[in-house]
């Protein structure tokens, strides 16, 4: 009980310190004047908030784990030790280090992503271009879209096996957001651009390639950004469901079956970190490419 | 290169489920090579429709446009178009925007570059070749728009309120620039505008349209030698004449307005 009270007090102190710092930044003082037009100041402020937020989160977790005293809720400390051990020595069941599981999951993720892009982008462009094709495809697509991608996992695993199954689940997850955004992008094109191209002598194919495709790129990127978030959930979920030969989801699943809870939490931490990395990668790509295209 | 443009009994009817609206009624006009003709008319009378019909972006209900005796079907690089909202491709640099028409025509890269540079110079944008569209001011954007339309050497340049989105000062500068460019390149121009002042300043002839359905009310010859002085008595007289004609159109009671007021 004593430990817990200490943690509760620590939490409260953290929050209070954070509020004091941020408040001091907003009101002019002689030590530090927060200038919101200064990029460094903004980043510093953001950094402090993020750091305090994480510290508070870990403290609450720590506190809860001591309070509930349940083996399925290890402390952050044991989780950290498990994590370090897993990166250095690997786990006893699969014999792989965490690096191995991560690379397998990432491979599957990017394979699914590439296939989804290769199909959804051209298909989305065509759907945006041709109303007839859209009217023809919409009923089917609208029926399939609300289905959670993971619902396909049993079918994919049975039909194409453990290597391609998870990849196809990721494919389904990324396919729809990219498709609808690409289609939307073509529909939203400034009609003046198309008219300008036509009056300069462009044929339908030339207009499609030289105007519609580049004009849709920011929308495609937006679809990719949403799709990467969904895809990352899909890969973990499908690995949890069933897979062989590793992967972070698979790792969590077998560790949970054996009751090695700190290892399960280590896996969850890795998922969180990789998830943040993939979405920031998507955000970064989106920003760079839309800026290059001159469309903000 | 440039040929006489003949517009013959052009007519456009918009059809919806409930009704038919005649937008343009029996529009005929001959444009000589090198002429600058302005079209003015009451707001919403169908000036833009007329220009889009000539550009081939819309199908006329009847009538035709021909250049040098050859009938025009659909849009083509023989009729260049300059848009009010510029309609530049933001993902292309200034140079690449101007090159667009040549790229479409399959002109080799090196020649494309040379030609584009000549036109970029003609509109006074040398030094800005590699700039992005969003880095340019409104007036500069429209210079790019003009260069892009001229690069395919069109028989006629169709300009749809090209300076309408610019502030008054830039507008005056661009009017002067346009005359300079026209002189240099010997282009035929059909120019739609709201501004009577602009029309009198620029044009050889002004076509005044009636209210919707638009038809020709009057064609005014502007005989004033260039450069024109906006304060000269002749300029003011012509401006007033055309303004009066337009006002007459605006006061003329619309048929459907009467029907609304006169009960069901």
Interface residues (C-beta under 8 A of the other chain):
Chain A: X190 X192 X193 X195 X196 X197 X198 X199 X200 X201 X202 X203 X206 X210 X211 X214 X215 X217 X292 X293 X294 X295 X296
Chain B: X52 X55 X56 X57 X74 X75 X76 X77 X79 X80 X81 X83 X85 X87 X88 X89 X90 X91 X92 X100 X101 X103 X104 X105 X132 X133 X134 X148 X149 X152 X158
